[in-house]
């Protein structure tokens, strides 16, 4: 290999690494935006009466 071939190979590897870094940064930047759109469901407050618990307990016995 002469110097010209080594130079072209080095430039090709350098450009590949730079494009890989740019693609990774772009992916990381857009991934956060996608995750923030997820809506977490609200947990509702339920009232459990003692009568209902007694009825269930009597059914199991």
PEGI-V809946 format. One record per residue. N is the residue number from 0. RES is the residue in one small letter. PHI is phi in radians with two decimals (none if undefined). Layout:
BEGIN
n = (N | N)
res = (RES | RES)
phi = (PHI | PHI)
END
This chain:
BEGIN
n = (0 | 1 | 2 | 3 | 4 | 5 | 6 | 7 | 8 | 9 | 10 | 11 | 12 | 13 | 14 | 15 | 16 | 17 | 18 | 19 | 20 | 21 | 22 | 23 | 24 | 25 | 26 | 27 | 28 | 29 | 30 | 31 | 32 | 33 | 34 | 35 | 36 | 37 | 38 | 39 | 40 | 41 | 42 | 43 | 44 | 45 | 46 | 47 | 48 | 49 | 50 | 51 | 52 | 53 | 54 | 55 | 56 | 57 | 58 | 59 | 60)
res = (x | x | x | x | x | x | x | x | x | x | x | x | x | x | x | x | x | x | x | x | x | x | x | x | x | x | x | x | x | x | x | x | x | x | x | x | x | x | x | x | x | x | x | x | x | x | x | x | x | x | x | x | x | x | x | x | x | x | x | x | x)
phi = (none | -1.63 | -1.12 | -1.16 | -1.15 | -1.14 | -1.11 | -1.12 | -1.13 | -1.13 | -1.13 | -1.10 | -1.15 | -1.07 | -1.16 | -1.13 | -1.14 | -1.11 | -1.16 | -1.14 | -1.11 | -1.12 | -1.12 | -1.18 | -1.14 | -1.09 | -1.11 | -1.16 | -1.23 | -1.42 | -1.17 | -1.12 | -1.17 | -1.21 | -1.16 | -1.30 | -1.40 | -1.21 | -1.72 | -1.49 | -1.17 | -1.45 | -1.53 | -1.53 | -1.56 | -1.92 | -1.79 | -1.92 | -1.51 | -1.19 | -1.09 | -1.15 | -1.14 | -1.13 | -1.09 | -1.16 | -1.13 | -1.19 | -1.20 | -1.36 | -1.50)
END
